[in-house]
């Protein structure tokens, strides 16, 4: 099974999953604590194996942590924001020049 990351992060554990999977089997029905959530690939694998597992996760990157909080707790609002986000080939140049104003705010 191949696992893909939502957000690529330095130190990503995706390539190590093949070695970690056997350890997860013994964790079924227990708690999982991940202080460096990063891309979330280990969390997704544990939840795939045991959807009822209690997981406590965090990351020192507050923007990344907030993304996951919003993804899990405000999924519909996040999807709506992404779907309504302006997509245009010149948006980078507008942001760089300071001419861009966000229509969502």
C-alpha positions, 0 to 999 in steps of 0.5 A: 500500500502506498501512502501519499502526503497532503502536505509535503514536509521535511522529515516526512515518515512516508518512506518509513511506513513499510517498517512502521506498519508492523508496529502499528498492529500491536497498537490496536485499541491503544493511544497514539501520540504524535508530537511532530504531525508534519504531513500526517502520514503516520496518523492516517495509517494508524486511523486506517488500521484502527479507526477508533484509535485515540490519537493526540497529535501536534506540531510546532508549526502553528499554520500546519496545526491550524490547517489540520484543526480546520480540516477535521473540525470545519471541513465544509467551511475549509472545502468551501474556501478552497473551492471559492479561492481565486485561481488565475495565472497572474495571481502570483504576480499580483501578490508579488506586486502588492496589487492583489486584494483577497475577495474572501476578506 
